Amino acid sequence: MFSVLIFLFFCLFLQIPLSLFENDISSITYAYCLIIGYGQNKNNLLQNKYTKKRLISNVARATPDTAKRNLVCDADFYEWLRGFTDAEGCFSIFKQGDYFKFRFQIKLHCDDRPLLEYIQNRLQIGKVYPLDLNSQTDHARWVVTSKKDLSKLIKIFDLNPLNTTKYLDYINWKEAFLLYFPSFFLIKKIAKTDNIVKTKIFNLQSCMNDNRTNFEYPQDHKVKITPYWLLGFTEGEAHFGVNKIDLSQAYALEQIHYQQKTIESIREFLQSINIGFFKNSMIKSNIISVSNLPARSTSKPKVRITIRNLNYLSEVLIPFFDKLIFFYSFFFIFFS
């Protein structure tokens, strides 16, 4: 009971409307943790002139609405989609009898179904599963399987290439798709596939996803980091942390080691969004660090980008993300 009174007092002290926390348990929980941290380090929190502004603005956008998302133009939305696909998307091929099935999907927690429905409605392709809204499953999936819809998806990703090694999976998947459907926009389904084409498709399928061993990009492929690509990738993969003891903050993004090229490109992009910041700062690598982590018993080696410098976070990273419109119900409470 006492902790609840502290929570209410904290909201009144910062003039935070309680309506911001309606139906948002994560917001309440996170704010509560910050209150506990506040008790341990109140001087640091009080000295932070952005605390009130950040808490209000970021809690308010914890659940982005359709109207805000629709303000993002198609070009930026496609950039966000390729970033989110680099983080969460999956291209796959299945064999069913004499037929091959091609699928693209993004799988999220069931609480994030509204985002998948938004993507489906905006692109007008695919379906969101489970179809039964009363299903007890823990996950929701946006799945694209029809030839017509997959053809539209190929157009999108041809014009907006992926950055991570999922681009290599996309190349295999697309090549197999075009082998199976020689006429790109032919509606009629192929009844059977000859053995030569079937073997080629099997070979392409066997080198995708977890079976991939070759991570060499085509010579003409270039990693292209843009603001909305980074937002999409961040919403799918990054972590914003606040230490509850000293209220120190960090931005971290961790990937399997063969994504080193993408991680290095992200660092270069983050160093370029405010070049003037680094003129009077310490070495760039000390502010935006990239580290390689050894393999563990249950995981492969990884590469991680980390930012802990408070000045960079408050003067560069937060203003950068503040200019963008979030798509995911990504709880981004982050103090400058």
Secondary structure as GFF3:
##gff-version 3
##sequence-region A 1 336
A	DSSP	alpha_helix	2	13	.	.	.	ID=ss1
A	DSSP	three_ten_helix	18	21	.	.	.	ID=ss2
A	DSSP	alpha_helix	25	40	.	.	.	ID=ss3
A	DSSP	alpha_helix	42	47	.	.	.	ID=ss4
A	DSSP	alpha_helix	51	60	.	.	.	ID=ss5
A	DSSP	alpha_helix	66	69	.	.	.	ID=ss6
A	DSSP	alpha_helix	74	88	.	.	.	ID=ss7
A	DSSP	beta_strand	89	96	.	.	.	ID=ss8
A	DSSP	beta_strand	99	109	.	.	.	ID=ss9
A	DSSP	three_ten_helix	110	112	.	.	.	ID=ss10
A	DSSP	alpha_helix	113	123	.	.	.	ID=ss11
A	DSSP	beta_strand	127	129	.	.	.	ID=ss12
A	DSSP	beta_strand	139	144	.	.	.	ID=ss13
A	DSSP	alpha_helix	147	159	.	.	.	ID=ss14
A	DSSP	alpha_helix	166	180	.	.	.	ID=ss15
A	DSSP	alpha_helix	195	205	.	.	.	ID=ss16
A	DSSP	three_ten_helix	209	211	.	.	.	ID=ss17
A	DSSP	alpha_helix	227	237	.	.	.	ID=ss18
A	DSSP	beta_strand	239	242	.	.	.	ID=ss19
A	DSSP	beta_strand	249	256	.	.	.	ID=ss20
A	DSSP	three_ten_helix	257	259	.	.	.	ID=ss21
A	DSSP	alpha_helix	260	272	.	.	.	ID=ss22
A	DSSP	three_ten_helix	275	278	.	.	.	ID=ss23
A	DSSP	alpha_helix	284	287	.	.	.	ID=ss24
A	DSSP	beta_strand	288	293	.	.	.	ID=ss25
A	DSSP	beta_strand	302	307	.	.	.	ID=ss26
A	DSSP	alpha_helix	310	312	.	.	.	ID=ss27
A	DSSP	pi_helix	313	317	.	.	.	ID=ss28
A	DSSP	alpha_helix	318	322	.	.	.	ID=ss29
###
